[in-house]
């Protein structure tokens, strides 16, 4: 009896807490991210977490919410990076213009690859995206005059950025972190709005049952293409920020391992959750960084962590936490 | 009951998460507060196909640091080597270099193996006015626009290495075929052979066959090489690729028909391969331990290495690790400081002999002018012991004439 009353009393407050957190997820994440440079071992790592967190979030938009497993997202990350990098290094465009160009290039490429690949489903979709992305990789590898080829694109260091009358030292790691944070938060806010909008529900409808979504009257192809392009745009933005951060664009950004990275980060954090990809990216980069300084046999330990995560946290770290909390408060 | 449990659970979880995340940061803060040694960052690919070379580089770099510290350090200040695995990945190398500069406050960066990775490191160091000594082959890093005032190249470069080998092997009237790994190292080495062939004259390059980096199977490329019926086949690849391609070329009977030549004959890859496969193959090198017979600094370096590793001998790429660190440490001692400008000033026109005989640093492009050894792999019967791998056929003395001119590299005359 007492138990029931207690349970009845906690339930609404638990649900409230959860709903409040859900509603304020972007501001809460922003606060957490703002503290990140002082929590993780280095500021360079913090910037990487921001960039790859955004990249994984962009990938999750397609994989977690629209249910399409792409193995070709390196193409959009790389297109953003090369788009911005080439604009900076070859045409002397300003940093902000370079970001815009990079995102636009990634968006156009996503529209193209999306239009070609959404005709297929399941494993065929994954293979088509992988093949098209590898095509982009080899084009970039051969177009040495534009991309620097295997040596990578160099000469795009941004030392100072001007925002109105303000001149910020972009070589300072803390300044760099917060400038990049502004872009990441803006993107996260847009994604959050999108997921709460009817379009978010439409994507999930397509994920759950494609034929049913079509029967209700949704234009499934259009929803898929839009989801694919939006996902590409977000990953492209992450790519442009990576180019600004590292001041090089390595050819590896386009390689299929970069596509695999997004899949791993999202699965580790929890697919289909808003925060999961960020948590996954943070854990992935953090353990790699810490273990590889600690021992040359870091791969062994990272492997063990992954096996444990797959065995005991099949919904990912954040996904399992969220499900656990839901169960406790229900 | 239920209520209490839920509340504590959540709080514990939050507290636990924060504590876990904060722990490494706190530990680092504590470590930083301790006595400050001079730090040198050393990004290198401990994992990946160049792992054997990288590990020996670290061993030799540590040896140089140990000697410096034993001799009193810099006015009593000790030097510490911070080794970071760059995983042979350019992005990782750039991140690690940023970490070394921003967090670890290193005095300079030495290291990176592979042309593209050193260019990534260089991009980060040059924007921050940080001294960087590269110890792996590249023609690009000393040329404009990659070159900077704080960029130094202690390793041989492809132009001088392939050039020295070609001058030794190529004769007018020869037919030459080239197998190259399709990335900067292979392309620059092939270019080195081509320009040397043009300088010698009367040499016909009948085939240039590319293979992808890290290829395990060469059977698709070898028939074309055999069909080319060349007098000399130059195999331009590095690390594991070298041992793999040479073994398969020999199995294919290429050696019976052509002389096989490599730009850099790697000590570790010869060990990984067999004496039979490598027998008679000619290649260049920055270092081979037997030069100790007539080079006193090589003798001292070998002896220190032997004492350190209970009887081993340093490899060619390992020796670069020693040379790169010595270049910086000797400059620190001469300058009496770790200030980047002072170090650049000390190294820029340095004449030194740390491990292989005299070297000079060319002022315009910061390339170490040094000798190139021409080595030939021994037959098994001729080997006296497990480290007796090569004959030194010749020593191509260091000369600016063997380098591309400062103007060719894009450096303004007079600088």
Interface residues (C-beta under 8 A of the other chain):
Chain A: X3 X6 X7 X9 X10 X14 X38 X39 X40 X41 X42 X43 X44 X45 X48 X149 X150 X151 X152 X154 X155 X157 X159 X171 X173 X242 X246 X247 X248 X250 X251 X252 X253 X290 X292 X293 X296 X298 X299 X321 X325 X328 X329
Chain B: X1 X2 X3 X6 X9 X10 X13 X21 X22 X24 X25 X28 X46 X47 X84 X85 X87 X89 X90 X91 X94 X95 X98 X99 X102 X103 X115 X116 X119 X120 X123 X124 X127 X128 X140 X145 X146 X182 X183 X184 X213
